Amino acid sequence: MMICGFELTDVDWSNQDVNKIVEFFSKKFDVQDREIAQQGDMIAQKDDVIAQLQDRIKQLEKEVTQTKSRGHHSKKSRSYNTRKYKDYPHQRTPRDRPGNFDSHQFHTIQQVADIAFCPICGKQLADTANIHTRKSEDVLDGRWTVTQWKIRRRYCKHCHRQYSATIPGVLYNGHFGTTIMAQIFAMRYLAISFEKIQTIIHMLFGRFIDTSVIIDMCNAVADRCEPLYNDMMEAIQHTDIVFGDDTGWFLNGVHWWLWAFITSHIVLFHLSPSCSKLVTEAILEGFDGIIVDDSHSSWNDVGLEKQRCILHYFRDMYRTLEKNNSPEYKQLFTELYSILKDAIKLRDEHQKTPIPELYIRHLQSRISTLANAQYTDLDCIRYAKRLRCEGGQLLTFLKHDDIPYHNNTSERALRTFALMRKVCYGNRSRRGIKTAEILSSIYATCHVRGINPYTFMKDYLDGKIDTVPLPQDSVIPVLTTA
C-alpha cells in the first residue's frame, strides 16, 4: 500500500521510521490547511462581488421598468422614483416661468386691433379675417393695466399675402407699452439704478418686473432711437460751435472713454476704448467751426479755430503752485494770471459792443512775451512751451460774441454720466455701451431744448414725431454759467 510516496509494506516499523513518517505528514497537512484557508477567502470575496452585481442588476431592472412606465416624451425630470407615473396626479413644477404673473390682480380690458387696407399697396383687404389673441401691459390712467387683444389678420388679393393689425402703443414684437418704457427711460437717465427702478414700479403699480426685463426694454428703446442718434451725429458736423470734453468710463472693468460733443441744441455722447484724435476726427468729419475744449491734444486737428478753457489753465496753475513755490514760477504765475483776468474783464466791459482789435493784440503780445522768455525752472519751461502752442487759442472768445472763455457746458453735460458711473460703475457689455450713448444723448438733447424727455419719448415711440422739437425762442445755452 502506497501513501504519499511511502510503501507501507516496505516500512521498518521501528521507532525511527515511525517518527519520520509522522513528521512528514504533519508538515504536509499544514501546507494543505493553509491552501484550503486561502481558497476559502477567495471564494468569500467572489461571493461578495456576485452579491453586489446581483443588487446592481435588480436596481437597473427597476429603473428600466420605471422609465417604460413614464414614457419617452414626458416633460418631467428623470428622477429615480419607485412610484409609477399613473399612481399620482401631475404636480406643479417648483420653478415658475420667468415673468409669469397672475393677470387677474390687475385692471384688465379687452381691445380689438383690425386692419382694413394693405400697408404695401394700399388696397382694401378681404372681409374675412383670422383672429389671434395677445396680451400687453402698460400704465393707463395711472394704474397697471393688462390689455387682452384680439388681432385680426386679413388677406390682400393684390399682394397675395396676409397682414395682421398692429397693436397701438406697443413696439413691434413687444409686450410692454410705450408709457412704461418711456418712464423707465426717464428714470434711468436720472441716474437711477435698475434695481431701484424695479422697486419704484413695484411700489407704484404692484407689478414686479425683473431687472433683465427692464434692461431689455431700454435696449428696445435704444434700437428704435438709433436713426435719431445718427441724424444728431450728422447734424453736429454742420454747426458753428462745438464744446468738447471727455471723461472715464468702464466696460466690464476695462477703462473706456466717454466723449461729449455739444452744440447750442444738440448733445452727443460717444463711448470709445480710445482717447486719441481718431475719435474726434471720425465724429466731427468735415467740421469747419470753432472748438471749445480743455486743451486735450485729441482736439488739435479738428475745427478752424479753438478756444482753450481758461478755467483749466487756472486750475493747472494753482495745482503747480502747491508743489512749486520758486520765485521764477511765482512770477510766471502772476503775469499769466493777470493777462487772463484782464481778458475776462475786457469781455465783461464790452458785452454789447465789439472789442477793439488793438486791445486783443495787446493781450496777445503779452502772452507771446511770456512764451518766448528764457526760463530755468522746469515748470516754467513747460508752461512756456504750452503757451507757444496754445497762446493764440486763449483769446478767441474776445473775437466772437457767442464764445465763452470756459468749457463748463461740457462739464455740466458729463455730470449725468458721472452720477451713473457712481451708481452702476459702467456697463458690462457692448450692447449696454450702445444703449447708454444713444439714450443719454437723446435725454440730454431734450434737456437742452427745453423738452420733457418723458413726453418726447412717449410720442416718439408711438410714431407721432420723428425728431426732438426745437423751440422757436430757444437760446444758446453756452452763455449760461454754472
C-alpha angles and dihedrals in degrees: 000000000000121000120177092331096319123113106212093205091058095048120111103225094211119129092260096055093044092053092052091051093050092049093048095050092045091058091043093053092048091056092049092049091054092049091050091050092051092049090050091054091050091050091051092052091049090049089055092051091048091051092051092049091049090052090049091050091052091049093050091047089053092050092049090052092051092048092052091049092053096047130227099272101052117135091210118105114261098250119160100249122167092212120083122240095247093053094077137028124256113283126210115255112250094235120066122217114265112269093013112148141155106264092191092075091065132064107278129197134175124228137176122221113200135175124205106174133044112259090214108043099015095230124136117272128228120283096232114079140184117226129213127174132230139169131226133182129212145138110270123175091351098305136090109264131190113206120202107206129202104202118197122213118201134186126241112213092197098051094032094225141095126253128199125211117252121237111243116232094020128094119240110286088358130135104198124064128246094252096065090039091054090048091052089049091053094046094047094055092048081072094258115151122237091247092056091046087054090051093047093052091048093049095047102039107013092238117129111211121183117241091239089060090050090051090050090053091052090050091050091051090049092052090052092049097045094097089053090051091052090050090052091051091052094045093052090062091064099051128103101231130034125183112207134192141145139206139176127283135171134231109193090328095314116118115250133170129246114209124198123201112183133181133170092283108009131070114189124184123193128184119208138162088227132072095190130115090263089081096052092043091052096047096040097039109161094007112153102174137091124299120208107196145146098259094269110156092229089076096053098095101045128079131019096254134022138202113203114211109258092198089061088054091052091048094049092046093052092048090052091047090058089059101032122042098164116144092241094055092043088056092050091046093051095048097044092045090051093050094051093044090051089052092052091046090050090054092050091051093053103042093132100028131056116261114246113251090228091065092050093049090050092054091045090052091054091052091049091051091055092045095051098044121111116250137181098192112093094223091050090051089050094050092045090054090048092051092050088056100038105020092102091051098057098075101044090110089066091061097050126048096212097050118095124209093234140057098225091125091069093041092055092046090056091052093089092053091047090056091047090050089054091050104040103014092228132296133315100211142024088249088062090047091056093047092048096052094046100046096039090052092052093046093050092045090054089050092051092049093047094246124141104247093210094050092046094049092048092052093043094052090047090053095243094123134019103199141031107272117241113215114232093228095047116141129211105267094208091082090063114096125207 
